Amino acid sequence: MNTQNLKIISLLILVCMTWGVRAESGCPEWTSDRMTLEIKELTKQLGKWDIAYHQQGHSPIADDAYDQLVAKLHQWQLCHLPHGKQENKQPILGNGQFSHPVAHTGLKKLKDEATLVSWMKGRKNLWVQPKVDGVAVSLVYVNGELTQLISRGNGLKGQNWTDKATFISAIPQFIVAAPPLLTLQGELFLKMEGHQQAQSGGVNARASVAGALMRKSPSLLLPQLGILIWAWPDGPKSIVEKGKLLRIMGFPLTAEYSKSVTSSMDVTRWRQFWFKSPLPFVTDGIVIRQEEEPAGRYWQATPGPWSVAWKYPPQQQVTEVENIHFTIGRTGRSSVVLQVSPIKIDDKWVRRVNVGTIARWKQRDITLGDQVTIALAGQGIPRLENVIWRATQMSTPPKMRQL
């Protein structure tokens, strides 16, 4: 047998047995019944995650993955509902019993610099702050005395954490210079030393903070918490003035981490700077806000138009399994490679990811239509992280059913 034939045989041994699905289009090629079912089930799952986050203080899924699944749901709704009408997401009914004096508004998330430019157009007196990755709370002072520390909950009501405040030195128990009634909103965070978000990521800091606050008995972690105040409803109009007064009252970080910006280039520069620089807290992006905001009585538990978030690039991306390839090497060892909808992680486009052996693939029970998260391992090699959402109609490649 000549060398050329040997090469051909080797290539034939390495050929893939492939079973695939349709090429990706704007909308899934599902029946109306299946589309309805997929929307219903994903909506139900997102609701469970919302309850875990707002009522139980923990997040079973990474924020980036959650946001991408919400976007996926909206895409399906646009495909399915008449005239692209989407179902309005109702606020989660939290289990907190304590009303916020002023609602927590939340933040609309910008997709990229183009959407930033669009949002900034026509707005003035803009400021940028790090988006601290912690737990949002309200602080209520009456005649200078801290009377309530309330978890964000559903934005309208939250849990009473006032008994935990005495163990958090970053929260003043009494403020001499406070007005008769003072309501502040901010982020409780785990104090870090020289944390670089670009290198270390989130390090599960938010979950640690939430866990410490949810415990009935005081946690040893409470003294390690800090706070950054990001809203003073009905406070001074000027952010500079807010920062000065907050510093006097014992909240120095607002002034230190509020930077005036006049262009998208300014915003982008600060975003990159805080992403790579050592900081005393974990962040997951930046917040851009305008000085002008309505009176607190008009705030609602929905994103307000006066502030937005621009998150950092996700360390992992959600994508859909489009094809499953089974390869057999020269040694007879089989492996499974997933072909996924193209995604970009950092500067790398990913279309395929190696799962490993057939046994490992069967153990992870991955099939077509599943939504998976993929990250980059060493040397930029794509790595399968998790299956975060399974297709309602599971199927197995015909040639593999006997394995």
N, C-alpha and C positions, 0 to 999 in steps of 0.2 A: 504494500500500500504506500503510495507516494506521500510526500509531505503535505501537498495541497489537499489531498483527501482527508488526511488526519486533521487538518485545520477545520475543514468543513464539518467533520464528525464532532469535533470539540464544540463548534458553534451550535450544532444541533442539540448537543447534550445540554447546553446552557439556555436553550430557547425557553421562553415562558409559556406556561399554560394560562391563558388570560380569560377572565370572565368580567365583563365590564357593563357599565350603565351608559346611558345616553350622555352626549357631550353637554357640558354646563350651558344653560341658557339663562335668560333673565328670570324665568319662573320654572319651578319644577314641573316636569311632565307627569303630573299625578291626576287621577280622577278627582272630581269635585268632592266625593265622599272622603277620599284619603286626605285631601288638602284640609278639609274641615276637621278631620281627626287629628292631623299633625298640629294644626293651630291650637286645637283644644288641649292636647296633651302638653305641648310646650308652654302654653299659658298657665296650665295647672302647675307645672314644675317651677316656672319662674315665681309663681305665687308662693310656693313652699319655701323657696330661697328667700323671698322677701320677708316672710314671717320669721324665718331663722335670723335674718339680719336685724329687722326692726324690733322684734319682740324678745328674742333670745340673746341678742348681742354677739352673734358670731356669723361668719360668712362661710358656708360650705363650698363656695366656688369663688375663684379669683375674680376681682372686679372686672378686669379686662375681658375674661371669658364671658362673664354675665352680660356685659355691655354688647358683646358681639352676638350673643344669642338673642338679646332683645332686638338688635338690628335685623337679625335673621327672621324673627317673628313678624316684625313690621313689613319686611319684604314679602313674606307669605301672605300677609293680610292685604297688601296692595295688589298682589296677584289674584286674590280670591274674592275680596269684597267688591261690590259694585262701585264704580267710579273711584276706586282707590281709597275708599273710606276705611279708616282704621278704628278699631275699638279703643275707646278712651280707657286708659289705665286708672283705676280708682285707687285712692290712697289706701295703704295697708292699715287695717284697724289694729293698732298696737294694743298691748295689754297694760300699758301705763295708765295710771289714774290721775296723773297730775298734769294740768293744762299749762302749756307755755304761755307766758304773758304776751309774747309775740311769736308767731309761727316761724318755724324753720323752713326756708324757701327751697333749699336744694339748688343745684347748679345744672344748667344745660351744658353739655360737653361739645366742644368744637372738634371737628374732624381733622382739620389741617390748617395751614397758614392762610389758605384762600378763604376759608370760613371765618378766620380771625379778622382778616382785612374787611370782609363784609360786615362783621359785627361792629368793628371799630368805626366804620364810616358814619360820620355825623355826630359821633360822641366825643366829648371832651372831658378834661380832668380825669384821666384814666390812671389806674395804679395796678401794679402786679404784685402778687404775694405767692410764696410757696403753698402748694396744696398739701397740707400736712396730713399724713395717713394715720388717723387716730379715731377717736370716738367723739362725736359732736354732742355738745351739752348747752344748756342754758344756766346762767348764774343769775340769781335774783337777790338784790340787796335792798333792804328797807332801813332807812336812816343809818346807812353805813354797815349794817350787820347782814352777813350772809344768811338768808333764810331758806333758800332752795338751791339745790343742784339737781337738775332734771335731765335725764337722757333724751336724746332727740326723738326716739320712738317713731311715731308716724308723722312727725312734724307739728302736730297739734297737741298731742299728749305723750308723755313719757313716764319713765320710772323715777321714783324719788331716791336719789343717791346722796342726799344731804349728809347722812351719817358717815359717808366715806370721805367727805371733804376735809374733815379735821385731820386726816392722815396724809393729805396732799399739801405739802408745804408751798407749792406753787400757787395755791388758791388762798388769797387773803381772807381771813375770817371776819375782819372788820376793816373798813376803809374810812378814814377820817374825812377825806376830801370828797366823798361820794355825794351825789344829789340824793334827795329824799327817797326816790324810787329809781333804782338802776337795774336794767336788764341787759346782760351781755350774752353773746353767743360765741362759742369758740370750740377748739379741738383739744381734747385731752390726749396726750401722746406719751409714748415711752421715751424717756431721755436717752439720747445716744451720744457717743463721743466720736466726732469725726466721721459720721456715717456718709458714705458716698453712694448715692442711689444707683449710679451707672454700674458700679462694681458689685454691690451687695444686694440690690433689690429690696423687697419689702421686709424680709427676715421675720415675717409673721408678727410684726409689732402690734398691729391693730387688734388681732385676736388676743394677744397677751393683755392689752389694756382692757378690752371688753370683759375678759375672764376675771380680771381683778375686781372690776366694778360690779360684776354680777354676783360675786360670792357673798354669802350672808355674813360670814365673819371677815374682819379686815385682812386684806392680803398684804404680804410683805412687799409686794410690788408697788403699792400705792405711793410710798414716799419717793419712788423713782419716776413719777409722772410729772409732766410739765403741761402748760396750757398756752395756746396762742389764741388770742381774741381776734376774730375776723368780722364781727358785726356788733355795732352798738346802735340798736334801733332808737330813733328819736334823739340821738346824741348830736354832737357838733357836726356841722355840715362838712367841714374840712377834714380830710383824712390826716393831715399834718397835726391839726389840733386834737383829733381823737388820739393819735399816737402819743402826743405829749401828756395828755391827761391820763391815759391808761398807764403810762410809765410811772407817773406820780402815784397812781392808785395801786401799783404793784404788778402791773402786766407789761413788762418791757419789750416783749418780742414783737408786738404789732408795729411799733415804730421802726424797729431794726429791720424787719423783713417786709416793709411796704415801700415799693419803689415807683416813682412817677415815670410814666411812659407816654410817648407821643406818636409812636409809629409801630408797625408790626415788627420792624427790625429790632426795636428796643425790647419788645416782648420776647421775641425769639432769642435774643442775646441772654436775657435773664433766665429764660427757660433752660438753655444749654448750660449756663453758669451754675445754676442750682442743681441741675442733674448730675454734674460732675464734681461739684465742690463738697468738701466736708461740712456737714450740717449737724445740729444737735437733735435732729428728729428725722424720721422716715417720711419721704414725700412720694406722691404718685403723679405729680404734675404741677401746674400753676393755676392761679385764679386771677382773672382780670376783672376789675370792678370799676365802676364810675362813682364819683363822689355823690352825684345827685341820685337820691333814692326816695321812695315814697315814705310817708309816715308809717310807723309800725302797725297801726290798726288795719292797714291795707295789705299787709304781707299775708301770703297764703302758703299752704304746704305743697307748693309746686314751684318749679324754677322761675325766679324773677328775671326780668329783662335787663337788670342793671349789673349783673355779674355772670360770668361764664367760666368754665374750666377748660383747660387744654392739657390733657394728660400726656405723660411720657409714652414713647413707643412701647407697646406691650412686649414682655419677654417671651410670651408664647401667644400663638394665634390659633383661633378656631377655624377649622376647615372641614369639608365634607369628604367622606370616602367615596370616590367615583369608580375605582376599579381595584381589584385584588389580583396580584400577579404571584404565581408560584414558580420559583426557579429551582433547578437542580444542578448543582455544581459537579465538577469532575469526580469528586470523591463520593458522590451520591447523596451528599448532604442537601436537604431541602430548606428553603427559606421563603418567607412571605414578605412581599413589598406592597405597600399601599400606594395607589395613585390617588392623589387628593386634588381638590380644587386649588389652583395656584394661589399661594399666599406669599407675602413679602415679610420676612423677619430681618430686622436691621436692613442691610443692603442686599440680602440674598433672597432670590426667588426659590420657593420650595414647591415641588410637584410630586415628589415621591419620598417615602420614608420606609426604612427597613424595620419590620416588626421583630424579626428573628426567626426562630424555628416554627414549624407548623404547630408543634405542641404549645408554644407560647401564644401563637395566634388564636388557637382554639381556647386557651385559658382566658384570654382577654375578650373572646367572644365578639370579635369585630366583624361587622357586615356592611354591605353597601348602604349608603344613606346615613350612617352614623356620623355624628359630629365629634371630632377629636381635637385635642389641643396638641400643638407641636412647638417645640423649642429648639434652639441650636445648642448642641453639645460642643465639646472641644473641636477646634479646627473647623467650626462652622458646619458640622455634620448634623442634619435634621434628626431629632429624637422625638419619638412618640411619648407624650406625657400621659394623657388620660382620655377615656371616652366619657364625654360629659353629657351627651344626649344621644339616645338610641332611636333609630327609625322605628315607627310603630309597626311596620310590616317588615319583619326580619326575613332574610333569605340567605341561602348558602350556595356558593358556586357549584354547579352541577358536578364537575369533575372531582370535587373534594368531598362530596357527601359520604363516600365510602371510607374516607380516612379516619 
